[in-house]
Amino acid sequence: MEYTKLGRSNMSVSKICLGTMHFGPKATEEESHQILDRALEMGVNFIDTANVYGGEAGRGRSEEIIGNWFAARPGSRDEIVLATKVYNPMGDLGIANDERGFSAHKVRKHLADSLRRLQTDHIDLYQVHHIDERVSPEELWGTYERVVGDGDVLYAGSSNYSGWGLARAQMQAWQRGFVGFISEQTQYNLLNRIPEMEVLPAAQEFGIGVIVYMPLGGGLLTGKTESLDGSRTRQVEEEYGIRIGPENSQFRDFSAVCKEIGEPEHVVATAWVLQHPAVDSAIVGVRTVAQLEGLDRAAQLSIDQAAMERLNQIFDINKGRRIGAGRSPWAHSW
């Protein structure tokens, strides 16, 4: 496994981060613990969750499963960089002060609940799950300063922010003498290269390490040749507005490049996002132990320039654009 410092912090994280959104609704507690065991064996020291993860099993179930794993394996907590998130409601919709967003009042309760479920005394990376346009900089950073000062949180992170949102928030934090965000979690893959326009350049400029989620495009970049009605793959196809299959030359050409590289599609797709200089880690949201296979190689794989150029041609972000071609963010600031 390969490791790097996360953003401007001096905290080391594995380049592969274990995502736990499926813990509870897709993987039982026993299966989830097997995944956690295997990830730790592979050298993964970075675990990402959120207080709302749990699906039909109930909000908070993912955190509970991780907490039970810590309790059953004394000493394992010290080996892990633990990340969770706050923003979405945890109770019934419509309850005052538990609506979507970020507030000092909400964080006080939600953070305490996350610590209890995770059976830990601190969160290493506490991420605001979405940008909240209503929260003032004084409340946002005053709250983070308090929880860091109390020792409940070590670092602040963001998720699903825009480039200008990162720039604004980071400048506000620095004006207060606070570290600010050390990470931004964003969706980025060969099929969704929009973050290259603003988010990735802004993160680099402001010392914010990018944590990529959905590096495999929801499973579309795994070499699949068909999807079934009602499957997660079909759902992602509809979200992206594309279809896998023999008629889609992109996926056929992608598989050919992967064959030449000598690695399966999921390894190459993960390695590709990790090769961007703004990206520190890629989240793999697995449902089985078998899906972890090869991801340690993805952290080590260096794709040569010729293969990178071919992948950029196959998944060209500028295709069909009349303006804005070239290096972001300057290319489209005409």
Secondary structure by P-SEA (a helix, b strand, c coil): cccccccccccccccbbbbcccccccccaaaaaaaaaaaaaacccbbbbccccccccccaaaaaaaaaaaaaccccccccbbbbbccccccccccccccccccaaaaaaaaaaaaaaaccccccbbbcccccccccaaaaaaaaaaaaaaccccbbbbccccaaaaaaaaaaaaaaccccccbbbbbbccccccccccaaaaaaaacbbbbbcccccccccccccccccccaaaaaaaaaccccccccaaaaaaaaaaaaacccaaaaaaaaaaacccccbbbbbccccccccaaaaaacccccaaaaaaaaaaaccccccccccccccccccc
